[in-house]
Amino acid sequence: MKTEDQEETCRYMNMFSNSRTPYHLVNWVISQGEVIRDVDAPLNSTPASFIEWCVSLEEQGLKVLTVTIPTLTQQV
């Protein structure tokens, strides 16, 4: 039997899997005309790898996140 946390995790994973957000973000990145490594990496990825990809875009100079990486690390 699954715990409540496991069920919630499964719901979030299913929502992410069915989301078109990675697809739209890849298209947006391509439309920016930037040369980005691994531009299609988030397709068929996990939420964690998607976040890592967004951070990678930031490190390559493309602003994706609404907060800066130093701000995020200070919060952790």
matplotlib code that plots the C-alpha trace (Angstrom):
import matplotlib.pyplot as plt

x = [0.0, 1.3, 1.7, 0.2, 3.6, 4.2, 0.8, 1.4, 4.8, 3.2, 0.6, 3.4, 5.4, 2.3, 1.5, 5.1, 5.1, 1.9, 3.0, 3.9, 6.1, 9.5, 8.4, 7.4, 10.6, 12.7, 10.9, 11.4, 15.1, 15.5, 13.6, 16.1, 18.8, 21.3, 23.7, 22.8, 24.3, 21.8, 18.9, 16.5, 17.7, 14.5, 12.3, 11.3, 13.2, 12.5, 11.6, 15.1, 16.9, 14.5, 15.6, 19.2, 18.8, 17.2, 20.2, 22.5, 20.7, 21.2, 24.9, 25.2, 23.7, 20.1, 17.7, 15.0, 14.5, 12.9, 15.4, 19.1, 21.1, 22.9, 19.5, 18.5, 21.7, 21.3, 17.8, 19.0]
y = [0.0, 3.4, 6.2, 9.6, 11.0, 8.3, 8.9, 12.6, 12.0, 9.7, 12.5, 15.1, 12.7, 11.9, 15.6, 16.3, 13.4, 14.6, 18.3, 20.1, 22.5, 20.9, 20.8, 24.5, 25.5, 23.7, 25.5, 28.8, 28.2, 27.3, 30.5, 32.6, 31.9, 31.0, 28.1, 25.9, 22.6, 19.7, 21.9, 18.9, 17.3, 17.9, 15.9, 12.6, 13.6, 13.6, 16.7, 16.7, 16.5, 19.2, 21.5, 20.7, 21.5, 24.9, 25.7, 24.7, 27.2, 29.9, 29.0, 29.3, 32.8, 32.3, 33.6, 31.0, 31.2, 34.2, 34.1, 34.1, 31.0, 32.7, 33.6, 29.9, 28.7, 31.2, 29.9, 26.3]
z = [0.0, -0.9, 1.6, 1.1, 0.1, -2.4, -4.0, -4.2, -5.8, -8.4, -9.1, -9.6, -11.8, -13.9, -14.3, -15.4, -17.8, -19.4, -19.4, -22.6, -20.7, -21.7, -25.4, -25.3, -23.5, -26.0, -28.9, -27.0, -26.6, -30.2, -31.2, -29.2, -31.9, -29.2, -29.6, -26.7, -25.8, -25.4, -26.5, -26.6, -23.4, -21.4, -23.7, -22.1, -18.9, -15.2, -13.2, -11.6, -15.0, -16.4, -13.5, -14.1, -17.8, -16.9, -14.6, -17.5, -19.8, -17.1, -16.9, -20.7, -20.5, -21.4, -18.8, -18.1, -14.3, -12.7, -9.8, -10.0, -9.1, -6.2, -4.8, -4.9, -3.3, -0.5, 0.2, 0.5]

ax = plt.figure().add_subplot(projection="3d")
ax.plot(x, y, z, "-o")
ax.set_aspect("equal")
plt.show()
